[in-house]
Amino acid sequence: MTVDQAGPDTATSPEGERATPDALDFLGRWTLRPGVSVTVLPHGVHLRGWITSVTLEGGAGLPVLWGRLAEALAGDGGAELARAAVAGSPLRAALVTVVGQLHDHDLLVERPAGENGDAAGENGDAAGPWLGAVADRPAEAAAALIRSRVRVLAARPDGPLARAAARALDRAGVRAATAEAADLPDGQVVLVAAGPGGPSPCAAEQDAEERAVVVGLRPGVGFVTPVGSARQARADADGLADRLRPREAPGGAEHPGLPALLASSAAQRLICAVAGLRDPSAEAGDARLISGLPAALVAEREPLRGEYRTWVGPVLVDADRVRPRADVRTLTEALARIPVLTDRLAGVLDEPDPGALPQLPAALVRSSVAGEVLVSGSARADLARLEAVCRAAELLLREGESGLEGEGRPVVGAGAVHARGRALRRAGTGARAAVRQQGARAGDTAGPFGGAAPVPWSPEPGRHPQALHWWSVLVRRLGVDADVAVSRLDTVGGGAVFHAEVQVQAQGRTATGGVLGTAVEASADEAVALAALSAVVRVQAAADAPHARHLVTPGGAVASLARPEATAPWEDAGWTTAWLAESAAREPELQEALAALTGWSPQPWEPPADAHADVRALWSALRQCGFSVLSARPGHRTHPTLTEGSR
């Protein structure tokens, strides 16, 4: 709470008189919030409010000081106390400090107009103490509730859900009219609050003036939508009802507490919106909720509980929901949004989980995509989870463009930089294959973009620690008889791109030959490190998850997210954090070089008009969470071409 013209100290003139007013001079404007509990300590006092508390400790005189201040807050407002505390005295400084702490912890509220009047005003005794405890300006909040007109709409107005909602509003001092709405599905109730004049005849004005919330009940599970316009609330209700599958067969006896829990929560959300209070989801203090995104309350019968969950619905109507979301910029932000996308009740993807998969030497996680098993691996489990989510989203989004292959398909990343890095690396791998194929036909390795020059590489001292580590894990710890081929792809602008390919030379643990891992990076050592890490992941997955339909190997694009702000003094290049920091520093130049080499220019991707509803819902959820979906379509040429004249 901001305190106008108040501060913790008193400004004094050279003569010792107050030059500016302080918090004690304005104490008459404030009183303790209703419900604040006070415990006097031997050398201080402890105060507990609605959601805050503070302990003030000092000498033995502090409890006496608090007693004088409490009398002033409850009585005349401190006029006599202000006169008794001389300007510049330790007593006044102590009082100002205590008042400042009360303001900082939101334990004071403005006095209502009049002589110590009731904060409820005409709103009645039901809501008065509650508004006084939580509202910045209880009188204004009460007046807003008085002016509003609330309707409870349901297909069965006499049903338990509608009756529970009307009772909850009545207990809060809000009178509501119950009416029948034949277009509502059974098990859903809409609570609508309109302005003083009632619903507007104009649909656009009605959406702007009305605030609505929908409460829904299905067998064993229910929900309360975020507050919004009536159209937005109805759209959210349809989306939640579609995602929340019933937890039991219809027709069974419902838990008597579930309708009451849902209806009272819906009434509270609507009242808070009308009165200008914070949404109840903001009071929960749940770090899992994403700031700036709406939250839906989801309640379950067994056990009976309600929990707010970040909600990224498929239909966006209100202006605050349509506006573009900021891109994810850090790994921490990306990891915080994965639980939203993979929420077991309201999410759009299956959650990647290590389960019984090994976490050494590489970390593996498992998820499900359209009934098929997906396994992802990386140097750390958090990186593997991010790769799994991006790849699973790509596979599901591709159902919207099933007729396109390769470059026309969507690429998902946690933000535009990550998505672009993933797309360009795939293009670079394709470009290297085209160079090899055309070079074999033409008998050369050069072209208009430059050429693919072999680069000798061997695990010798002086190589990057990460390249040596993952190569050693592959050939020594896992016993794979492998070889690596490194080539440099030069562009016209002079940028260099290194391609590494790890191949198995003889039958090893994989029991198959061929390519085990590839990578396209900014240096030979980095390309070898990621190619060897990919090979390790492939070998582990073949042994520990042989039934996996999809395998996701690591890429260097994640470094742009995982770059730490600072590394510890002991973290050298052998640590993953320092390695990612090095890679992130080279990422912009690498992306420019890959774009010049391949001619690919990733553009924003959208599902086609005839795409399945689940595809559009997934695409919308990704964008709301700050993820980017790009289409890696080729520019003026698909791959670098080789000609006889460039030999």
Secondary structure, 3 states (H helix, E strand, C coil): CCCCCCCCCCCECCCCCECCCCCCCCHHHEEECCCCEEEEECCEEEEECCCCEEEEECCCCHHHHHHHHHHHHHCCCCHHHHHHCCCCCHHHHHHHHHHHHHHHCCCEEECCCCCCCCCCHHHCCCCHHHHHHHCCCHHHHHHHHHHCEEEEEECCCCCHHHHHHHHHHHHCCCCEEEEECCCCCCCEEEEEEECCCCCCCCHHHHHHHCEEEEEEEECCEEEECCCECHHHHHHHHHHHHHHCCCCCCCCCCCCCHHHHHHHHHHHHHHHHHHHCCCCHHHHCCCCCCCCCCCEEEEEECCCCEEEEEECCCCCCCCHHHHCCCCCCCCHHHHHHHHHHHCCCCCCCCCCCECCCCCCCCCEEEEEEECCEEEEEEECCHHHHHHHHHHHHHHHHHHHHHCCCCHHHCEEEECCHHHHHHHHHHHHHHHHHHHHHHHHHHHCCCEECCEEEEEECCCCCCCCCHHHHHHHHHHHHHCCCCEEEEEEEEECCCCCEEEEEEEEECCCCCCCCCEEEEEEEECCHHHHHHHHHHHHHHHHHHHHHCCCCCEEECCCHHHHHHHCCCCCCCCCCCCCHHHHHHHHHHHHHHHHHHHHHHHCECCEECCCCCCCCHHHHHHHHHHHHCCCEEEECCECCCCCCCCCHHHC
